[in-house]
């Protein structure tokens, strides 16, 4: 009972913070939030940011591994993608499955309904390219899909949930592993040892190196889009399984949905989602314990620590509830 009361009190503090007016009252980045997980809610939170996606707009999502069903559904994202005249973008995976070849990936995209709502681009279908990184602790460049050069603006539209290797996946993962080509994924997973998808899984014992490599790669993409001036970040925190959309048989969520959150600061945004999970008022049948354990067991918080350290963003933030 005491634990539940403490958790409830913590969430009340977050909610109180979320009820601040939209004007920024200090230098901490604003994270907007709505509990309305709907096509309308997604458009409203995009509009709350006040930055229009212009030019050739890439909407980076995970198209989801075949067999899975927690990925962001086409019906949810269609109005936003249509509003910005966006192209859904993805890259092939580095692990065996139904998205590691272009033929299989296109079939999965079709089966999941994305071709019915928008243009789709597998950005590494014609190869990849290297973009510079600021932090060369482990990786010395980021290997991304070559078609990234075709876009002027990116909406990083992530599904926030757990992840078998990273602990959790949000906008930082969606921008690092997600924008990387298959070779780039291998390079990040191995913390800069190899870009060979057949060899990289032999070099996965450096967990902090992997997390720091993800942070560096996410910063590289952020910098590529005008040092963050031509990009915005959205996390949809629903279907909060401990497993990623890259899992063909993800575990069922043990906690209820949280909402949609958005920011110009990817570190603040992922931190806000993590805070909501860690301060969740769990009860029987609606329990965040499994997701918290997944994050802790993979040292998942470290990606936020390192991303802040290298200057990608801030772990401090103001939470603004646009429902109020």
N, C-alpha and C positions, 0 to 999 in steps of 0.2 A: 504494500500500500504506500509506504514512504517513497519507494522508487517511482511509483506512478505519479504521486503528487509532485515530486521534484521534476519529473519529465514534463508534466503538464505546465508547471510554472515556467520552465525553460521555453516551451513553445509559446506561452503567453507573452514572454518577453520578446520573442521573435515577431509575434503578431503585432505587438505594440509598436515595435520598430517599423513594421510594414505599414502602419497607419500614418506615418509621417507624410506631410505634403510633398508634392513632386519636386519642389524646389530643393536643390542640393544645399544642405546646410553646412557641409564641411567639404574637405577634399576627397573623402572616400567615394569611390564610384557607386552609382546607383544600380541596384538590381530591381527590376520591376517584376511583379508577381500577380498572377490571377489563378483562382481555383477553378476557373471555367475551362476545362479541357475539351474544347470543341473547335470546329473550324472558325467560328466567330471569335472565340477567345484567342486563338492563335493570331488572327488578323489584328485584333485590338492590341495585343501586346507588342506586335511589330510596330503599329502606329504610335504606341506610347513612347517608343524609343526616339521618334522624331527624326530619324535619318532615312531618307528615301533611297531605296535600292535602285540605281540607275545604270544605264548602259547594258552591257551583256552580263546578266546576273546568273551566277552559279548558286544553286541551292544544294548544299552538301548534306545528304542524309545517308543512313545505312539502308540498303535495299533489303537486308535481312537474309540469313541463310535459309535455304529451302528446308521446309519442315518446321521452322520456327513461326511464331505468330504474334510476337510482342513488338515487332518493328512498327514505326509510325505508319499508320494506315493511309493509303491514298486519299480516302474521303476526308480525313482530318487535314491534310496539308494542301489539298488541291486549291482552295480559294486563295491562300497566300501565294502559292507558286504562280497561279494565274494573275493575281494582282500585280506582281513584279515582273511578269513575262519571263519567268525564270526557267532555267534548264536544270533538271536534277542531275547531279554529278556523283560519280563513284569511281573506284578503282578496283582491280582484281585483288583477291586475297592471296596470302602467302601459304595458307594451309590447304590441304585437300578438302574438297567439298563440291558445292554446286555454284561457286563463284570464283574459282581459281583459274578457269579458262574463259575466254570471251564468249564462246558458244554457250557454255553452261550458265554463265552470268546473265547473258541476254535472256535466256529462257526463264531464269529465276525472276528477273525484272518483269518480264511479261506475265508470268504466273502470279506474281504479287500485285499486279494491277497498275504499276507505275506508268506503263506505256499508254494507258487509257486516259491519263490526266495531264501529261506534259511531255516535252522533249526530254530525252535522257542521253547522257554522254558518259561513256566509260573513258575516263581521261587518259588512261595509259594504253588505249587500244592501238595507238600509233607510236608507242614508245614512251620514254620518260625523259625528264630533264633534272638538272641539279640547280637548286637555289641556295643562296648563302645562309648560314646560321651565325648568330651572334655568339652562342655558347658552344664551344668546340671541346667541351670536357670529354665527350665520347664520340659524337658524330662530327664530321668536318664539313658536311653539307647535308641538305635534305633532298631526297630523290622523290619527285612528285610526278604525277601523270603529265605528259607533255601538253595536253589540251588545257592545262591550267592557264596557259598563256592566252587562251581565247576569251578570257573573262575579265571584266572591269571591276566587278563587285561580287562579294560572296556573302550569302546568308548561311551561317553555320547552324543548321537545324538538327540538333542532336536529341536522341532518346537517352535520358539519364536513367541509369540502372546499374546493377552490379557487373562485374567482369571477372572471368576466371583467372586472368593473369594480372590485370591492373588494379583489381579490387573494385573499382567503379569505372564507368565510362560516361563521359559527358562531352562538353564541347572541346576540351583539350585533347581527348582521345580521338574524337571525330575529325579534328583538324590535323592531327599528327599521323596516326596510323591510317585514318580514313582517307586523307588526301595523298598519302604516299602510294606510289606504284607498288606492285608486288615486290620488286627489288628493294624499294624504299622501306617497306614493312619489315623485310628481312634485316635490313641494315639497322633499323630502330630496335627491333626485338633482340638483336645480338649486341646491342650497345656499341655499334660501329665496327664489329669484327668482320662481318661479311654481308654482302647483298645477294647472296645465293640462297634462294628459297629452299633448296634441298639441304643446305648446311646450317642455316641459321638456328634451327631447333637444337643443335648440339651446343649452343652457346646462350642458354637462357638462365644460368645460375646467378647472374649479376642483376638482381631485381632492382636495386636502386639505380644502377646504370641504365636499365631499360626505362624506368620512370623518368629519369633525368633526360634521356634521349627523346622521349615523347614530348617533354616540356620544350626542349630545344627545337624540335621539328615544328611544334605548334607555333612557337615564336617566329620561325622562318616564314610560315604562311601568313601570319599576322603582319609581318614586315612587308611581305610581297604585295599585300593590298594596302599600300600607302601607310605603313606603320599603324594599321588599325583604322585608318580614316575611311576605307572602302570595304568594311566588313562589319557584321553585327552577329550577335550570338544569342541563340535561343535553346533552352533545355526544356523538353517535355518530360516531366517526372511522373510517368504513369507506368503501369505494368512493371512494378519495381521488383523484378526477379533478381536473384543473386547472379544470374547468368546474362550474358550479352546477346544481342540480336545475331551475332555470328555463330551462336550455338543452335544446332538444328533441333535440339530437344531441351529447351531451357526449363529450369525449375519453375514451378508456379509461384507467383508473388505471395508473400506472407503478410504484406502490409498494404494498406489502401493507397490510392493515388494521392499525390501532393498538389500538382498544379503545373502551370507553365511559367517559367522564369526567363528573363531576358536582360541583357546588358551589353555595353560596349567593351567590358572588361571580362575576358574569359576566365581568369583566375577567381575573381569575385563571384562570378556566376556559378562555377562548379563548387566553390566554397560554400555559398549560400545553400545549394542543394544538399551538400554533405551535412551542413549544420542542421537542416530540417530533418534529415534522417537520424542523426545522432541525438537530437532532442525530441524525437517523436514520442508522443504519449502512448506507448504500446499497451495493449491489452490482449486478452485471449482472442484469437482469431484475427487479430490486426496488429502484428508484431514486427518491429524493425530489427529485432535481434539478429536474424540470419544475415541481413544485408550489412549490418554493422560489423559482424564477425568476418564477413567476406572482405570488407574494406580493410579492417585491421590486420587480418592474416596475410594480406599482400602488401602491407605498408603503403596502402593506396594514398594516404594523405601526403606522402612525400612528393608526388608530382606537383601538388599545390605549393609545398614549401620551396621546391626548386624553381618553379615557374615564377614565384614572387622574387626569389633571390636573383634571377637573371634579368628581372625587369619587365616581364611580360604583363604583370598586373599585380593587384593587391588582394590580400586575403581579408582585408577590412572592407566593409561595404555598408551602404544604406539600403534597407529593404523597403520598397514602396509597393503597397497593395493597390492595384488599379481598380479593384472591385469596390473600394471605399469611396 
